[in-house]
Amino acid sequence: MKNKKITKKLNTQNNLTKKIKIKTYIVHIRGTLNNMIFSLTNLKGNTIYNTSCGSWNFSGSRKASTFATRDTGSKFKDKLKGFSVKNIHLVIAGVRRFAAKKVVSMLCKEFEVLSIHYPNQLPHNGCRKKKKQRK
């Protein structure tokens, strides 16, 4: 998951090689009940940029709407272009992770998505049963 270095040969008289650094970042999308939080981190986990629906003047129940999520996601995508991001790893967490589908599809069109990760643990055998009462 380190930044890849690719060499390209330029068609010049000297036939010089130029090293181009492809920038790879991690995009975290966290969907809480009342808000959607987007953050951009480097591969070490240091936050570079973050935003949420509340930071774009959506308040109250409007923060939890799909319109706010889509609007904030498109503004986040434009900000990523400013950082000259090429490849991303997506980490989608939280209660409303399926509400982020449109944002994920927007990001997939613009950037090369290397991986999508859902860190929430899914129950495999259900909850522990209650202890039987003694008689």
N, C-alpha and C positions, 0 to 999 in steps of 0.2 A: 504494500500500500504506500510505498514511497513515491515521490514525484519522479516520473519517468523522464529521461533525457533522450531526445531523438535527434539524430544528426541528419541534416539535409544537405545535399550538394547543390550549390548555386551554379547556374550556367553563366559563369563569368570567364574572363580570360585566364585567371589564375586557378580556377576550379577549387575555390576555398570551401571548407565545410563550416557550417554555422550550427551551433547547438541551440535548440529551442527547448525551453522548459515547459512542459505541459502541466498546468496547475490543476491539482486534484484536491477537492475539499469534501467535507461531510456536511450535509444539510439535515438538520434535526427539525422535525415537525411534531409538535406536541399539542394534542387536542384535549383541552379540559372541558368541563361542562359549560363554562361561561366564556371561553376565549380560545383562540388558536395562536400558538407561539411558534415563530419560525426563527431558527438561528443557523448561522454559518460558522463552522469551526474548521481549523486546519486538521491535519491527520493526527497531531498530538493531542487534540481536544481543546485547544485554546480558542475562545470565542473571538471571532472577527467582527461579526455584525449580527444583531438580532432585532426582531420587530414582532409586534402582535397586533391583533385587531383593535385593541384598546389604544394603541399608540397612533392609530390613524383616525382618531376622533369618532370611533364607534363606541357607544356607551350603552350600558344596560343589556337588555335582551337582544339588541341589534348586533352585539359582539358575537353572539352564538349563531347568527344567521349564515346561510350558505353564501349570500351575497357578500358579506363582510369577509368571509374566508377566501372567496374567489378574488375579491378586490385587493386584499392584503397580499395574497399569493402572487398576483401579477406585479404588484409594486416590488415585492421581494425578488421576483425574477428579473426585473429591470435593474435592481441594485446588484444582483449577481453578475450581470453583463458588465457593469462598471468595474467589478473586481477582476474581469477577464477570466472567468471560470470556464474550464473546458469539460472536465470530468467531475462527477459527483457521486458520492455514496449517500443513499437516502436512509434515514432512521426515522420511522414513523411510530410514535408512541401516544398513549393516552386513551381516553374514553371515546373520543370522536375521531378515531383514526380512519374510519371509512368515510368521514365527511371530507377528508383531504384528497379524495380520488381525483377531482378535477384539477387540483393544484399539482398533483403528481403527474398527471397527463400533460399539463402545461410544461412542467420541468423536463419531462421526457422528450418533448418536441424540440426544446431549445438546447439541452445539454446531453452529453453521453452519460447515461446512468450505469455505473459499474455494478452496484448492488442495491437491493432494497431489503431492509432489516426491520422486523417487528419485535422489539425487545420485551413486550408484555408476555408474561407467562400464562399459558393456557392450562386450565386444569385437565389433568389426564385421568384422574380417578374420582373426581368430585371432592366434596368437603368431608371432613372427618365426622362420623356419626356421633350422636350424643351418647353419653355413658348411660347404661341401663340403670333404672332406679331399683334400689334394693327393696325387698318386701319383708 
